[in-house]
């Protein structure tokens, strides 16, 4: 069991790192191609890349220092203490000690749909938000599994990790949109004709830049979703390490995914942060093409691998597979 557990963690970390490198490579190639298409020189291409990186860095800085408070405010989360939520604080403190992280701030969202998320830039500035539905519908072992999962996101710096990837993906989209608008309005079309042999290369790079501007944002978005899914697998495995009880987490996954309540405060910008996808498949706002979470059945079966249990099959598996 231990060997399988640590193998899962190592594989998830490798996959996340590899996928992040793909996003960085996309950003660099797109920036260079657009820069060369506009300027016709390698120095100009590098200048455009540097400018794009600067803007991305400023956006990341803003999200780094104020993103968590914005998410909590949008979600309608209210901070609680020992007096107002003693059992919840007890479980969070228990899991924080197991994860060896400082006690995070704890918030409650007044919503009957069971779910939770963690936010913050590092373990010293972290918050955990739990819905009232989660407290009402889960027993203590299941709650421990969910809190262990969220504090694993904190311990593994997943919030910061997701922020970096998210800013890169957003920068790719902005850079591509700028270039396509620039091209639409006729910018840069005639400059290459005055450069002799160099104009041919610039024309080729112009075509390459247009193709990349269309495809790169789509590819980067899919890679971002793949990174998010890998981090969810990693948090599941880390939660088992903290609780030493995969069954509580397994039951929590099944309960929350099967619940028909709709989490009204969730939206497309925040759905990737939650324990399970808060936007249900039957909702009009749902989109299976851009799923932010791994399938619930897959997450449960990975947990069952750790205990040597057989994967879920039959009607129970069919019911869970139809939820994603």
Beta strands, then each sheet from edge to edge (+ up, - down):
strand 1: 77-79
strand 2: 105-109
strand 3: 116-120
strand 4: 126-131
sheet 1: 1+ 2- 4- 3+
end
